[in-house]
């Protein structure tokens, strides 16, 4: 590509950020559509100054926001959409004429991944393990948009779990149940149609090769989604495949949330297959 005075800048900010796969995904997309744009990664500690600089640079079109800044950016924005306000954090910022708008694409990106897999969540009983930021985003998106029969949350941190259950009850019409992850997991799995795994268990460098879902509790008529994307096939995904379940990898969530970011910034359809292929290549998986 040719860098010139019209080149648009997009970036990811975090601390640390060197591990981010976002540059590979977004630059592949820009190249595919021949956009005059580039995507970089910035290790940022001063969020307020960063966003002031973004306002001052007309070509600075968009930001991906990662740990630990997803909450800290919110007071610096001109507008935060309703879903991101409910979730309580922002992972995407778009600039138009010096005005900064924040949203969260994790939940809606996950809904796209379920749609791609041909899974209809209407009337389904959904079980979540974990209560962190990604679970909040996906749970709110499913509760608000997918019309499930109920959502059950199982977590370890009582305070965070209680807060998420309260916020979902107050912000949506979906029936919400909550309980401890330490007990009754097998029974809970058996009573639900869709399993959403949102803890770090099974992640590369964090209990890799383990699962918090008992393999013997899985049924062939269930759908299993693991938010962990490295490795591509976690222990849970392997167990679910062996049980005959439909499975959705964490990489599908990551690729789809990035596609929604691209569409917000560039105001065109994202080359989703290109972005997915770039992510899988970066993870060392199949195209």
Secondary structure, 3 states (H helix, E strand, C coil): CCCCCCCEEEEEEECCCCCCCHHHHHHHHHHHCCCCEEEEEEECCCHHHHHHHHHHCCCEEEEEECCCCCCCCHHHCCEECHHHHHHCCCCEEEEECCEEEEECCHHHHHHHHHHHCCCCCCCCEEEEECCCHHHHHHHHHHHHHHCCCEEEEEECCHHHHHHHHHHHHHHCCCEEEEEECCCCHHHHHHCCCEEEECCCCCECCECCCCCCCCHHHCCCCCEEEECCCCCCCCHHHHHHHHCCCEEECHHHHHHHHHHHHHHHHHCCCCCHHHHHHHHHHHCCCCC
